[in-house]
Amino acid sequence: MKSVKKNDPNEALIARNRKARHDYSILDVYEAGVVLQGTEVKSLREGHANLVDAYATVDGDEVWLRGVHIPEYRNGSWTNHTPTRTRKLLLHRREIEDLVGKTREGNTTLVPLSMYFKGGRVKVEIALARGKQLHDKRQDLAKRDADREVVRAMGRARKGMS
């Protein structure tokens, strides 16, 4: 339920899923650790990861991250990892039980918003989200444009350009 703090020197952003906030209404946000192999961490330190088609599932009492593409470490050998393997997420038991209840209600999914380093460990910010309809997306775009125009008008008024 924590969010990524901006300008924190101990946190380095690896990847962000920008399309997630466009396609989904975010209901709740969780921070989870990820179980990784050594070459995956090295590849992430180089800044390589893709969260576009990623999602998380709750299977039994565990949460799994699926569809994240972490390319093979280019200096790796035969010990390299599979780029799109399923990775286990580390959450508190209470958070997992909360996710099980909310995802079983229906019409919700778990979507990764960002992946980052925090204190030397890889963390994923996952969101409990509900898919948006086309008209919701259009309303959001119209609201964003209107807000942008208000800010511009206020700036012009402040400068006396009217």
N, C-alpha and C positions, 0 to 999 in steps of 0.2 A: 504494500500500500504506500510505499515511498516512491518519490519521483526523483529523476536525475537532477542533481543540483548543478546549476550552470556556474562556470568559472571556478570549479573546484580542481586544484592541481592534482589530486589523487584520482581523478576520474578522466579517462580518455575515451572519447566516443569511437567506436569501431564502425558501426553501421546503424542507420535509422530507416525505418519503414515509413516513408512519408505518405504513401498511398493509403495506409491503414486509417488515418484520421479522416481521409476523404470518403472511404468506402464504409466505415463503421462509426456508430455512435459509441463512444467509450463510456462504459458504466463504472468500472473499477480498475485500478492499476496495482500490480504486484511486482516486486523485485525478486528474482530467483537466481540462484547460482546454477551453473551448467557443469555437468560431468564431461570433461574433454580428454582427448589423448594429447600427448606431447607435441606432435607435429601440428595439431589443430591450433594450439596456443601460439606456436611460432608463426603460423600463417596469419592468425588474428593480430599478432603484434605488428605485422607488416601492413595491417589495415584491410585485409581481404575478407569480406563476408557479404552475403546477399540475403536479405530478409523478405524479399518481395513475395514469394509464394509460400512463406512459412506460416505455420499454425501450430498450436499446442493441443494435445488431447489428454484426457484423464482416463487412465486404464487401471482399474482396481484402485489401489492406494498410491499410485505414482502418476506424475505428470511428465509427459514426453514432448519434446520439441521436434517437429517434423518439417522437412522441406527447406531447412536452412542450408545454404550452399557455402561451405568453407572450402576453398580450393586447396589442392594438395600443396604442401610446403615444397617450394621449388628446389631447395637444397636437401630434401629428404631422400631416403633410399627406399628399399623394399618395405620399410616399416611405416610408410605413409598411410594416412587414413583414407577412408572412402568419403568423398566430398559431401554427399547428401545423406549421410547416415542419420538414424534417429538418435537423439541425445536426451539424456535424463535431466530433468530440472529439479533443483533442490529447493523445497519450500517447507515451511513449518507444517506440522500435522493439522493444526487448526485451519491454516490457509487452504490446504488440500481439501479438507472436509467442506469448507465454504465453497470452493470451486466445484466440487462434485454436486452439491445441492443446487447451485446456480446454473450449471450447464445442463443439468437434467430437467430444469424447468422448461427449457426449450427456447428456441430463437436466439440463443447466445452462443458465442464461440470464443476461443482464446487466441489472441493475435499478438505476436511480438511487435513492440513498438520500436525498441532500440536495443543494441548490444554495446556494452562498454566495459572498460576495466575500472575496478574500484578496489583500491588497496592491493593491486597486483592480481586480483582475481577477476575472472570474466563473469559479468552479470547480464541478465536479460530482463528487460522491462516488458512484462506481458500484461495485456489488458483483457478484461472480460468485456466483450463488445457485442453489439447487435447490429446487423447489416442495415444499411440505409437504402431506402427506395430512391428511385430516380428523382422524384419531386423533392425529397429531403436534400439531396445533393444540390439541386438547383437553388433551393432556398438558402442553403449555406453559402453558395457562391454569390448570390444576390446580397446577402447580409454582409459578407466580406467586402464586396465592392462598395456598398453603401457606407460602411465604416471607414474604408479607405478614403472615400470622397469627403466625409465629414472631417477627417484629420487634415486633408489638404485644404479644405475651406477654412478651418480654424487657423492653419498656418498662414494662409494668405491674409486673413483678417488681422492676425497678430502683426504681420509685416506692413499692414496698411495698404495692401494691394487690392483689396476688396474684389 
